[in-house]
Amino acid sequence: MDATLVILAAGIGKRYGGLKQLESLGPGGETLLEYSIFDARRAGFGRVVLVIRPETELQFRSHLSARLPDDVALSYARQTVSLGRDVRAAPRGRKKPWGTGHAVLVTEALIQGPFAVINADDFYGFGAFVTVGQFLRETRGDARPTFALAGFRLGQTLSGAGPVSRGLCQVNGGGWLERVVEVPKLSKHEAGGLYTDDDGTEHIVPEDTLVSMNMWGFTPAIYDELNCRFREFLEAARESDGETSEFLIPDAIQAMISEGTARVRVLRHDGQWCGITFPGDRQLVREFIASRVAAGEYPERLWS
């Protein structure tokens, strides 16, 4: 069965100041998610599921229907404050969706086989899709669910325009993920990355450290795991900060690893990456894509 590409595009873009997922960055007005669809199709992915907020659905449909070829099998999944399998009401005052883990959950009805998950505002490169796609096509008889994570070098993923969120990865000698910790405010530093913990202590992260850019390879087994942990998350959120807390993929994955209910193979990727978090990233991304086009890696017009 062909693998599906799930693109998370429901973010509100607070730091960017707008709908960065539809920002024209390629020479033909292409968005980053269009480059991901282009690369995924070349790597053998057969379908695309785009996770959006209902209030932005018309913008996405209008933009993509005018640009994508007719043979792109594209479906939409709407992320709201709905709790999925959990029928209880969301906490009073909750206005935004529940984070990346919940975004994956809302695709459950649309997925029948292996799938990859990526962000709409990141450029991962063709090689990353080939690597994850190959993993998803392998036949497995694992006693417990086995997933994959594309690991990028930290030094290639930081923005000079401001601090970003990255999942720092600890990988054992066999290539299995042992720990992933989400660092929400990681700044660029001459030695790699810099962040300050809750105690006010500064930490330098070497530039060769592997990080998660939210490019995962899953099977449908992930849904039972995520639903179980989402219920646990909701119970904790009701007692603490139910208005702003988020259910994130790295946190859920770490819980699975710690409890031994799943394992994750880290697929190291040393290729180029770029993405947009701040308005200041826009020109750098345009220049990066222009350089890839000049090198012959992409056509000047993706869909011509």
RAURDA-V613279 format. One record per residue. RES is the residue in three letters. SS is DSSP state (2 for helix, 1 for strand, 0 for the rest). PHI is phi in whole degrees, -180 to 180 (NA if undefined). Layout:
BEGIN
RES|SS|PHI  RES|SS|PHI
END
This chain:
BEGIN
MET|0|NA  ASP|0|-62  ALA|0|-75  THR|1|-108  LEU|1|-101  VAL|1|-102  ILE|1|-111  LEU|1|-87  ALA|0|-131  ALA|0|-98  GLY|0|-65  ILE|0|-91  GLY|0|63  LYS|0|-61  ARG|0|-71  TYR|0|-83  GLY|0|88  GLY|0|171  LEU|0|-84  LYS|2|-66  GLN|2|-62  LEU|2|-111  GLU|0|-70  SER|0|-77  LEU|0|-128  GLY|0|-86  PRO|0|-63  GLY|0|-104  GLY|0|83  GLU|0|-71  THR|0|-91  LEU|2|-64  LEU|2|-68  GLU|2|-67  TYR|2|-63  SER|2|-66  ILE|2|-63  PHE|2|-60  ASP|2|-67  ALA|2|-63  ARG|2|-63  ARG|2|-65  ALA|0|-87  GLY|0|102  PHE|0|-73  GLY|0|-98  ARG|1|-136  VAL|1|-131  VAL|1|-121  LEU|1|-107  VAL|1|-94  ILE|1|-133  ARG|0|-87  PRO|2|-55  GLU|2|-73  THR|2|-108  GLU|2|-60  LEU|2|-62  GLN|2|-64  PHE|2|-65  ARG|2|-62  SER|2|-63  HIS|2|-66  LEU|2|-76  SER|2|-66  ALA|2|-81  ARG|2|-116  LEU|0|-77  PRO|0|-62  ASP|0|-65  ASP|0|-87  VAL|0|-79  ALA|0|-82  LEU|1|-113  SER|1|-124  TYR|1|-117  ALA|1|-121  ARG|1|-97  GLN|0|-103  THR|0|-128  VAL|0|-83  SER|0|-57  LEU|0|-99  GLY|0|66  ARG|0|-64  ASP|0|-78  VAL|0|-89  ARG|0|-72  ALA|0|-73  ALA|0|-69  PRO|0|-56  ARG|0|-59  GLY|0|95  ARG|0|-71  LYS|0|-119  LYS|0|-108  PRO|0|-59  TRP|0|-95  GLY|0|106  THR|2|-68  GLY|2|-64  HIS|2|-67  ALA|2|-61  VAL|2|-67  LEU|2|-59  VAL|0|-74  THR|0|-92  GLU|2|-53  ALA|2|-69  LEU|2|-102  ILE|0|-113  GLN|0|-119  GLY|0|-147  PRO|0|-64  PHE|1|-153  ALA|1|-107  VAL|1|-122  ILE|1|-141  ASN|1|-89  ALA|0|-74  ASP|0|-105  ASP|1|-121  PHE|1|-109  TYR|0|-100  GLY|0|93  PHE|2|-58  GLY|2|-59  ALA|2|-65  PHE|2|-69  VAL|2|-62  THR|2|-64  VAL|2|-68  GLY|2|-62  GLN|2|-63  PHE|2|-59  LEU|2|-69  ARG|2|-84  GLU|0|-68  THR|0|-82  ARG|0|-125  GLY|0|-129  ASP|0|-68  ALA|0|-70  ARG|0|-133  PRO|1|-55  THR|1|-122  PHE|1|-119  ALA|1|-139  LEU|1|-136  ALA|1|-79  GLY|1|-100  PHE|1|-109  ARG|1|-71  LEU|2|-53  GLY|2|-60  GLN|2|-91  THR|0|-120  LEU|0|-94  SER|0|-105  GLY|0|-78  ALA|0|-89  GLY|0|161  PRO|0|-71  VAL|1|-131  SER|1|-97  ARG|1|-140  GLY|1|-96  LEU|1|-78  CYS|1|-109  GLN|1|-112  VAL|1|-120  ASN|0|-82  GLY|0|-64  GLY|0|-87  GLY|0|87  TRP|1|-99  LEU|1|-71  GLU|1|-103  ARG|1|-158  VAL|1|-134  VAL|1|-122  GLU|1|-79  VAL|1|-107  PRO|1|-76  LYS|1|-134  LEU|1|-108  SER|1|-103  LYS|1|-72  HIS|1|-141  GLU|0|-61  ALA|0|-97  GLY|1|145  GLY|1|-129  LEU|1|-137  TYR|1|-144  THR|1|-116  ASP|0|-82  ASP|0|-64  ASP|0|-88  GLY|0|87  THR|0|-86  GLU|1|-85  HIS|1|-129  ILE|1|-97  VAL|1|-110  PRO|1|-58  GLU|0|-66  ASP|0|-85  THR|0|-61  LEU|1|-78  VAL|1|-130  SER|1|-88  MET|1|-109  ASN|1|65  MET|1|-111  TRP|1|-118  GLY|1|-117  PHE|1|-125  THR|0|-113  PRO|0|-59  ALA|2|-62  ILE|2|-65  TYR|2|-68  ASP|2|-62  GLU|2|-63  LEU|2|-66  ASN|2|-62  CYS|2|-61  ARG|2|-77  PHE|2|-68  ARG|2|-62  GLU|2|-64  PHE|2|-61  LEU|2|-64  GLU|2|-61  ALA|2|-68  ALA|2|-66  ARG|2|-65  GLU|2|-93  SER|0|-127  ASP|0|-122  GLY|0|-74  GLU|0|-89  THR|0|-127  SER|0|-63  GLU|0|-127  PHE|0|-96  LEU|0|-103  ILE|2|-56  PRO|2|-59  ASP|2|-65  ALA|2|-66  ILE|2|-63  GLN|2|-61  ALA|2|-63  MET|2|-63  ILE|2|-64  SER|2|-63  GLU|2|-92  GLY|0|74  THR|0|-91  ALA|1|-160  ARG|1|-135  VAL|1|-132  ARG|1|-86  VAL|1|-93  LEU|1|-102  ARG|1|-66  HIS|1|-129  ASP|0|-102  GLY|0|-76  GLN|0|-77  TRP|0|-135  CYS|1|-154  GLY|1|-169  ILE|0|-122  THR|0|-120  PHE|0|-119  PRO|0|-55  GLY|0|-66  ASP|2|-78  ARG|2|-57  GLN|2|-68  LEU|2|-63  VAL|2|-67  ARG|2|-61  GLU|2|-68  PHE|2|-63  ILE|2|-64  ALA|2|-59  SER|2|-69  ARG|2|-69  VAL|2|-67  ALA|2|-62  ALA|0|-80  GLY|0|85  GLU|0|-79  TYR|0|-140  PRO|0|-72  GLU|0|-64  ARG|0|-123  LEU|0|-58  TRP|0|-109  SER|0|-77
END
